[in-house]
């Protein structure tokens, strides 16, 4: 009898262990709706993996989007069904000097009157509560055109139309757009670079909302500090102690001058806060199927960045990358030694 009880106890422990090992991590919603713009043609200004999709597959994909427009499967930024004639009208409004004899909106793209170097994505993001890997569901894609002044500064970005993805089906006849594209997603839209394009951006454009944003950022940083998740520097080597001190909090020595031009040095304690969380850089694999239309992004690595403020002028200077977290060992080995910030 004792042997039977012991056997049952062992079996119970084994069953519990097995159940725990099969337990899936909790997936938390970071946002149900975020829209952001991604450059897909860097015109040779950066490394080929930075904000770039090779021309052959890029042109093929944009041609596919225009075919969806012609097939009546596109909608406007306001959500209404749209067609080539409406898009053509929009292009002519945006580019008054465009050739009025052209009757196909795709031709404007081909002759570079409205060159498409960016795509706008509408997505849902969830994340693994253990390793903080973000999984994206691409809901819709839009070809984007940009308006620039005579100095080349972009002052407006306009999606020509949207094509909705079929999120209920599986990929078929997959076309790989990129095995490794590294691009940014701004997640705080009160920055001057966003407000310059749109003085009143929608709360889902280039923005993550609280409390989900703060919860994600604080937990991710803490997990790296506690070494539950490995953080890597811009060489894709594990963070060193000096890097960890930055995450835990550090002191800045600021130099200023008084009215007599004497040097004043002030030590300012600084602790990284979710309020400064402004951008995520992603390393991803992109692929899609045309029928059904599904666009899949596989996140292989991500890099949260905080906003850097110029203390003298109180303006945003840029972003400070904190660390990379990597979710694919092959990708890690491929990227070791590359300098990415």
C-alpha positions, 0 to 999 in steps of 0.5 A, a space after each residue: 500500500 505504501 508503495 502504491 501511495 509513493 508511486 501515485 505521488 511520483 506520478 502526480 509530481 511528474 504530471 504537474 512538472 509536465 503541465 508547468 513545462 507546457 504552460 504557455 507564457 502570458 501574452 499581454 496587449 501593448 496596443 490594439 491599434 498603432 500606425 507608423 511609417 517605415 522607410 522601405 527605400 533608403 536610396 543608398 543613404 544607409 546600410 542595406 538592411 536599414 530601412 530598406 527592401 530590395 527594389 525588385 520585391 519592393 516594386 512588386 509589392 507596391 504594384 500588388 497594392 495598386 492592383 488591390 486598389 484597381 480591384 476595389 479592395 482599398 479604402 481611404 484614410 477616413 475608412 471609406 471605400 476608394 478607387 483609382 479615380 479618387 486616388 488620382 484626384 488626391 495625387 493631383 491635389 498633393 502635386 498640382 504640377 503633376 501631368 494631368 494627362 496621366 489617368 492611372 495613379 500607379 503611373 505617378 509612382 512609376 515616373 517618380 512624381 509621387 515616389 513611394 519610399 515609405 509604407 504606413 502600417 496599421 497593427 496590433 501588438 502583443 508581447 510575451 510577459 516573460 521575454 518581452 518579445 513583441 508579436 505584431 498583427 498587421 491589420 492594413 498597409 498603405 503606400 505613403 507619399 511625402 511632401 517636401 519643401 524646396 530644402 528637402 524637408 518633409 512637411 506632410 506624409 499622406 497615405 494614398 489608400 489602405 489595403 486590409 489584411 486577412 488576419 483570419 487565414 494562414 499565409 499561402 505562396 509566401 513572398 519574402 520581402 526581407 530576411 532582415 530589415 531594421 526599422 524604427 517605430 516612434 511610440 510618443 507622438 508629441 515630439 516635434 518631428 511628429 507635430 511638424 507633420 500633423 499638429 493634432 495626431 490621432 492617439 494611435 499614430 506613432 503612439 503607445 498609450 498608458 498604462 500599457 506603455 509604462 508597464 511594458 517599458 518598466 518591466 522590460 528594463 527591470 528584467 534586463 537589469 535583473 538579468 532575467 532577459 539578456 541585454 546586448 549593446 550595439 555590437 550585439 555583445 552582452 551588456 557590461 556593468 557600465 551599461 547596467 549602471 546607465 539603466 539603473 540610474 546615473 549622474 550627469 555633470 552639467 557645465 554652465 556659466 554665471 553672470 561673471 562667466 565663471 564655470 558652474 558645474 552641477 551634478 544631476 541624478 538621472 533615472 531612466 523613466 517610461 516618460 522618456 520612452 520614445 522609439 523602438 527599433 526592430 529587427 524583423 523578417 517580412 513576408 506576405 501572401 497575395 491571396 489571401 493578403 497577409 503581411 507577416 512581420 517576425 520580430 527577431 530583435 528589438 531595441 527601446 530608445 529614450 528621448 534625449 533633451 538638449 538641456 540648454 535649449 530644452 529641445 529633443 536632440 534625438 534618441 538614446 538606444 538602451 539595449 537590444 534584446 534578441 529572440 533568435 540565436 541565428 540572428 544574434 550570431 549574424 549581427 555580432 560585430 555590426 554597429 547599430 544604434 
